[in-house]
Amino acid sequence: MDTTLLQSFLAVANSQSFSLAAQRLNVTQSTVSHQIARLEDHLGKQLFIRTTRSCRLTAEGREVVEYAAKVIRIVDEMEQNFRPSLLRGTVVVGVPDDYHLFCPLTQAFKAFMESKPGVSIEVRAGLSADLQRDLHERKIDLAVIREVPAADPAESLITNKLVWIMSDSWTPPRDGVLPLAMVAGTCTYRRTAIAALNDCGLPWRCILSCTSLEGVLAVVQAGMAVSVVMDGDVRGGVVAAPDDGLFPQLPMSSLTIRFAEGEPSLMGRALARTIANVLKRKDRAVAELEHRT
């Protein structure tokens, strides 16, 4: 049996959506539908009940979930043990240019490479839109993608807050026009901030666009402008704006892992699992600390 069929099946089962499964696997929805049809033909059972608004597992489909997960796990373990050459070479991973993510991601890379010394990792940091393009063009093997608003919980590794930031000494401008410092290009934070301001009818002007988040933070630290970042990137002379109605509410964001088109490589799947485990573990630790305080 082609394990790609089982991977598509699990993606649909976990997300309860053919379209979300296609996004997760970075293939077309018709490809996912075709693979599920092939699996149903092979097993002689209907696995999903689909309507225009929902997709749910049949009783037989629920039974298949556990088998499919075991098969994928066992195949991966078998190939790692008996075909070590498959885990040699370089895996190229894209990551968001978020400062607070580099520490846990580095922990994941370290753990992965210690267990698989024949593999090297090439990291490309950038905007999520650019990483999506690189996935489509197969320039990278997988990517951690920042999604705003947050993706479906079944797709998300972790969920974070977007916050407005300013310096301690910043005061609203007398003319009422909000000065912004934003990352240039297809930045998700930039798009989200401008959309929120426009929706509320608040006037703004972008006084600085920079290709580096560090450049944006420097301008905010100087009290020249405000910006939007993840709550984990609030640091060093920058504070989160109080929730006093001056700034519009921002949506939640999430991190997901996407693969290049086609069947993910063994190395890519293994690295994705390591990244997911480390990020989820860090998120649980943060949540427990916040609960205690």
URSULLIN-V11409 format. One record per helix or strand of 2 or more residues. SS is the DSSP state (h for helix, s for strand). FROM is the first residue (numbers start at 0). TO is the last residue. If there is no record, write none. Layout:
# URSULLIN-V11409
[[SS | FROM | TO] [SS | FROM | TO]]
This chain:
# URSULLIN-V11409
[[h | 2 | 14] [h | 17 | 24] [h | 28 | 42] [s | 47 | 49] [s | 54 | 56] [h | 58 | 81] [h | 83 | 86] [s | 88 | 95] [h | 100 | 114] [s | 118 | 125] [h | 127 | 135] [s | 141 | 147] [s | 157 | 165] [s | 177 | 182] [h | 187 | 199] [s | 203 | 209] [h | 212 | 220] [s | 225 | 229] [h | 230 | 232] [s | 238 | 239] [s | 251 | 258] [h | 265 | 291]]
